[in-house]
Amino acid sequence: MDETRIQTIEDIAVFLANPLTMPLELQGNKDEVYSWVERTLVRFRYLWLSKKHKGLVRRYIECLTSLSHSQLTRLIKQYRKSGRIRRRQRTVKGFKTKYTRASLASLLFIRQRVS
């Protein structure tokens, strides 16, 4: 992605006013997107911006990454807390099984007898 034309907050405002004039597109997997978001927050010194300018940077990131507002809020919170954005991999298996195969078989057997 060619970001060399967007260096200041004013450049972001111009881009957001008419995004078709500068076609930019962010491609890659989640790790690359998260890394780009972190670099962008650092580059524009997000934590020290005014509320108005933070909103512009957020809209710019949302526009290029298609991250939801909520997801971007979580990433910014992580950046604010640790100074980094890292992807957290899910390590647990979804839901635990409530019944074993043997208990399911006995339930089916009981159901067949009742019918």
Backbone as JSON, one array per atom type, in Angstrom:
{
  "sequence": "MDETRIQTIEDIAVFLANPLTMPLELQGNKDEVYSWVERTLVRFRYLWLSKKHKGLVRRYIECLTSLSHSQLTRLIKQYRKSGRIRRRQRTVKGFKTKYTRASLASLLFIRQRVS",
  "N": [[0.84, -1.17, 0.0], [0.55, 2.2, -0.83], [1.41, 4.69, 1.1], [2.7, 7.05, 1.11], [1.76, 9.52, 0.4], [0.12, 10.34, 2.42], [0.8, 11.98, 5.11], [0.23, 13.74, 7.16], [-2.26, 14.93, 9.53], [-3.96, 16.6, 8.16], [-3.75, 15.61, 5.58], [-5.04, 13.19, 5.94], [-7.63, 14.14, 6.45], [-8.25, 15.21, 3.95], [-8.16, 12.89, 2.4], [-10.26, 11.43, 3.56], [-12.39, 13.07, 2.93], [-12.71, 12.7, 0.21], [-12.33, 9.75, -0.73], [-11.91, 8.44, -3.14], [-10.11, 9.81, -4.7], [-7.54, 9.14, -3.98], [-6.78, 6.12, -4.33], [-6.38, 3.74, -2.0], [-5.52, 0.65, -0.52], [-5.58, -1.83, 1.89], [-4.0, -4.84, 2.19], [-3.69, -8.22, 3.25], [-2.97, -10.59, 5.92], [-4.44, -10.99, 9.24], [-2.42, -10.49, 11.13], [-0.66, -8.81, 9.74], [-2.37, -6.64, 9.26], [-2.93, -5.79, 11.89], [-0.35, -5.06, 12.64], [0.07, -2.93, 10.86], [-1.88, -1.15, 11.79], [-0.86, -0.59, 14.33], [1.6, 0.67, 13.61], [0.55, 2.9, 12.31], [-0.82, 4.22, 14.39], [1.37, 4.9, 15.98], [2.84, 6.47, 14.18], [1.23, 8.73, 13.76], [1.14, 9.64, 16.31], [-0.97, 8.97, 18.13], [-1.94, 8.92, 20.82], [-1.45, 11.44, 21.8], [-2.96, 13.18, 20.37], [-5.62, 15.56, 19.66], [-9.13, 15.25, 20.51], [-10.72, 15.55, 18.22], [-8.88, 15.09, 16.13], [-8.13, 12.5, 16.74], [-10.45, 11.17, 16.09], [-10.42, 11.49, 13.3], [-8.15, 9.96, 12.61], [-9.01, 7.44, 13.49], [-11.23, 7.0, 11.75], [-9.86, 6.91, 9.34], [-8.26, 4.61, 9.66], [-10.3, 2.69, 9.99], [-11.49, 2.91, 7.48], [-9.51, 1.95, 5.72], [-8.88, -0.6, 6.65], [-11.17, -1.95, 7.12], [-11.97, -2.75, 9.63], [-14.18, -3.17, 12.37], [-15.84, -0.63, 14.32], [-15.92, -1.28, 17.02], [-13.95, -3.3, 17.23], [-11.67, -1.87, 16.52], [-11.63, -0.1, 18.65], [-11.01, -1.88, 20.74], [-8.42, -2.62, 19.93], [-7.07, -0.17, 20.08], [-7.3, 0.3, 22.79], [-5.68, -1.78, 23.73], [-3.26, -0.92, 22.67], [-2.97, 1.49, 24.05], [-2.67, 0.53, 26.64], [-0.43, -1.27, 26.61], [1.33, -0.32, 24.72], [1.7, -1.69, 22.43], [0.31, -3.68, 19.77], [-0.93, -6.77, 19.68], [-1.88, -9.86, 18.31], [-4.15, -11.99, 19.78], [-4.24, -15.35, 20.16], [-6.76, -17.78, 20.16], [-6.89, -20.26, 22.58], [-8.36, -22.21, 23.82], [-10.58, -24.99, 23.42], [-13.7, -24.62, 21.94], [-16.87, -25.17, 23.23], [-17.3, -27.29, 26.08], [-17.93, -30.79, 26.11], [-21.01, -32.02, 27.2], [-22.25, -34.45, 27.53], [-21.11, -37.82, 27.46], [-20.18, -40.23, 24.94], [-21.16, -42.7, 25.72], [-23.19, -42.03, 27.55], [-24.94, -40.69, 25.84], [-25.65, -42.79, 24.16], [-27.05, -44.42, 25.95], [-29.19, -42.73, 26.56], [-30.45, -42.58, 24.06], [-31.17, -45.23, 23.82], [-33.02, -45.52, 25.91], [-34.96, -43.77, 25.02], [-35.82, -45.04, 22.69], [-37.0, -47.31, 23.76], [-39.18, -46.24, 25.1], [-40.74, -45.31, 23.05]],
  "CA": [[0.0, 0.0, 0.0], [1.32, 3.43, -0.95], [0.95, 5.68, 2.07], [3.65, 8.16, 1.13], [1.05, 10.79, 0.21], [-0.6, 10.69, 3.64], [1.81, 12.19, 6.14], [-0.26, 14.6, 8.24], [-3.69, 14.85, 9.83], [-4.66, 17.3, 7.08], [-3.81, 14.66, 4.46], [-6.1, 12.23, 6.28], [-8.91, 14.83, 6.26], [-8.47, 15.29, 2.5], [-8.46, 11.54, 1.94], [-11.6, 11.03, 4.02], [-13.38, 13.88, 2.23], [-12.93, 12.08, -1.1], [-11.4, 8.6, -0.75], [-11.68, 7.93, -4.5], [-9.01, 10.51, -5.35], [-6.32, 8.4, -3.67], [-7.2, 4.74, -4.02], [-5.49, 2.95, -1.16], [-6.15, -0.58, -0.07], [-4.71, -2.62, 2.75], [-4.18, -6.27, 1.95], [-2.85, -9.07, 4.08], [-3.67, -11.33, 6.97], [-4.73, -10.21, 10.44], [-1.18, -10.05, 11.77], [-0.17, -7.66, 8.98], [-3.29, -5.53, 9.49], [-2.69, -5.3, 13.25], [0.95, -4.39, 12.62], [-0.13, -1.66, 10.17], [-2.63, -0.29, 12.71], [0.08, -0.13, 15.35], [2.51, 1.63, 12.99], [-0.21, 4.12, 12.04], [-1.04, 4.91, 15.66], [2.65, 5.45, 16.39], [3.25, 7.49, 13.22], [0.46, 9.96, 13.98], [1.19, 9.93, 17.75], [-2.39, 8.95, 18.43], [-2.25, 9.18, 22.23], [-1.29, 12.85, 22.1], [-3.81, 13.98, 19.49], [-6.88, 16.06, 20.21], [-10.26, 14.35, 20.29], [-11.12, 15.71, 16.82], [-7.89, 14.43, 15.28], [-8.21, 11.06, 17.0], [-11.57, 10.69, 15.29], [-9.98, 11.39, 11.9], [-7.25, 8.81, 12.48], [-9.85, 6.24, 13.62], [-11.99, 6.81, 10.52], [-8.87, 6.55, 8.32], [-7.92, 3.21, 9.88], [-11.49, 1.9, 9.69], [-11.71, 2.94, 6.04], [-8.52, 1.15, 5.0], [-8.77, -1.97, 7.13], [-12.53, -2.49, 7.26], [-12.21, -3.22, 10.99], [-15.36, -2.55, 12.96], [-15.56, 0.41, 15.31], [-15.67, -1.95, 18.3], [-12.66, -3.98, 17.17], [-10.63, -0.85, 16.56], [-11.59, 0.38, 20.03], [-10.25, -2.87, 21.52], [-7.0, -2.54, 19.55], [-6.52, 1.08, 20.63], [-7.19, 0.07, 24.23], [-4.49, -2.61, 23.92], [-2.12, -0.05, 22.38], [-2.87, 2.45, 25.14], [-2.25, -0.18, 27.85], [0.88, -1.91, 26.53], [2.19, 0.31, 23.72], [1.82, -2.61, 21.3], [-0.91, -4.39, 19.39], [-0.6, -8.16, 19.38], [-3.04, -10.72, 18.1], [-4.27, -13.05, 20.79], [-4.78, -16.58, 19.59], [-7.65, -18.53, 21.04], [-6.21, -21.5, 22.92], [-9.28, -23.2, 24.37], [-11.54, -25.57, 22.5], [-15.03, -24.07, 22.15], [-17.67, -25.63, 24.36], [-16.99, -28.61, 26.59], [-19.03, -31.71, 25.9], [-21.76, -32.25, 28.42], [-22.53, -35.88, 27.6], [-20.15, -38.71, 26.8], [-20.81, -41.09, 23.93], [-21.89, -43.75, 26.42], [-24.43, -41.49, 28.11], [-25.83, -40.43, 24.7], [-26.19, -44.07, 23.7], [-28.08, -44.88, 26.9], [-30.35, -41.86, 26.38], [-31.13, -43.0, 22.84], [-31.75, -46.54, 24.09], [-34.2, -45.27, 26.73], [-35.97, -43.11, 24.16], [-36.38, -46.06, 21.78], [-37.86, -48.21, 24.54], [-40.41, -45.53, 25.43], [-41.55, -45.13, 21.83]],
  "C": [[0.89, 1.24, 0.0], [0.74, 4.49, -0.03], [1.8, 6.93, 2.04], [2.94, 9.51, 0.98], [0.31, 11.22, 1.47], [0.4, 10.75, 4.79], [1.3, 12.96, 7.34], [-1.75, 14.35, 8.46], [-4.5, 15.52, 8.72], [-4.78, 16.4, 5.85], [-4.9, 13.61, 4.7], [-7.47, 12.87, 6.04], [-9.24, 14.93, 4.78], [-8.85, 13.92, 1.95], [-9.88, 11.13, 2.33], [-12.7, 11.84, 3.34], [-13.71, 13.28, 0.87], [-11.97, 10.9, -1.25], [-11.12, 8.07, -2.16], [-10.52, 8.62, -5.19], [-7.67, 9.81, -5.11], [-6.7, 6.97, -3.32], [-6.12, 3.99, -3.25], [-6.24, 1.73, -0.67], [-5.15, -1.37, 0.74], [-5.01, -4.09, 2.54], [-3.25, -7.04, 2.87], [-3.67, -9.79, 5.12], [-3.84, -10.46, 8.2], [-3.47, -9.69, 11.1], [-0.62, -8.81, 11.07], [-1.05, -6.43, 9.2], [-3.06, -4.94, 10.87], [-1.36, -4.55, 13.33], [0.83, -3.02, 11.95], [-0.88, -0.67, 11.07], [-1.7, 0.26, 13.78], [1.04, 0.92, 14.79], [1.81, 2.97, 12.72], [-0.46, 4.91, 13.31], [0.25, 5.57, 16.16], [3.02, 6.63, 15.49], [2.52, 8.82, 13.45], [0.4, 10.35, 15.46], [-0.22, 10.04, 18.31], [-2.71, 9.36, 19.87], [-2.17, 10.66, 22.59], [-2.14, 13.76, 21.22], [-5.02, 14.52, 20.24], [-7.99, 15.09, 19.86], [-10.7, 14.38, 18.82], [-10.17, 14.95, 15.89], [-7.86, 12.93, 15.5], [-9.34, 10.45, 16.18], [-11.21, 10.54, 13.82], [-9.09, 10.17, 11.68], [-8.04, 7.5, 12.57], [-10.61, 5.96, 12.33], [-11.08, 6.38, 9.37], [-8.52, 5.06, 8.44], [-9.11, 2.31, 9.54], [-11.73, 1.81, 8.18], [-10.77, 1.99, 5.3], [-8.49, -0.31, 5.42], [-10.09, -2.69, 7.19], [-12.72, -3.2, 8.61], [-13.45, -2.51, 11.52], [-14.92, -1.52, 13.99], [-15.19, -0.22, 16.65], [-14.3, -2.63, 18.32], [-11.52, -2.98, 17.23], [-10.51, -0.26, 17.96], [-10.8, -0.58, 20.91], [-8.76, -2.8, 21.2], [-6.35, -1.29, 20.12], [-6.36, 0.96, 22.14], [-5.95, -0.75, 24.55], [-3.23, -1.78, 23.68], [-1.89, 0.93, 23.52], [-2.28, 1.78, 26.39], [-0.8, -0.67, 27.76], [1.85, -1.23, 25.55], [2.38, -0.55, 22.49], [0.44, -3.17, 20.98], [-0.48, -5.79, 18.96], [-1.89, -8.95, 19.23], [-3.02, -11.81, 19.15], [-4.94, -14.25, 20.17], [-5.66, -17.28, 20.62], [-7.02, -19.89, 21.31], [-7.14, -22.57, 23.48], [-10.16, -23.75, 23.27], [-12.89, -24.99, 22.85], [-15.74, -24.55, 23.39], [-17.24, -27.03, 24.79], [-18.2, -29.51, 26.35], [-19.7, -32.01, 27.23], [-22.02, -33.74, 28.62], [-21.44, -36.66, 26.89], [-20.9, -39.54, 25.77], [-21.66, -42.19, 24.6], [-23.21, -43.23, 26.98], [-25.42, -41.15, 26.99], [-26.46, -41.73, 24.19], [-27.27, -44.57, 24.64], [-29.34, -44.02, 26.8], [-31.15, -42.26, 25.14], [-31.82, -44.35, 23.05], [-33.05, -46.4, 24.89], [-35.31, -44.67, 25.87], [-36.64, -44.11, 23.21], [-37.31, -46.98, 22.52], [-39.2, -47.58, 24.85], [-41.31, -45.44, 24.21], [-42.28, -46.35, 21.41]]
}
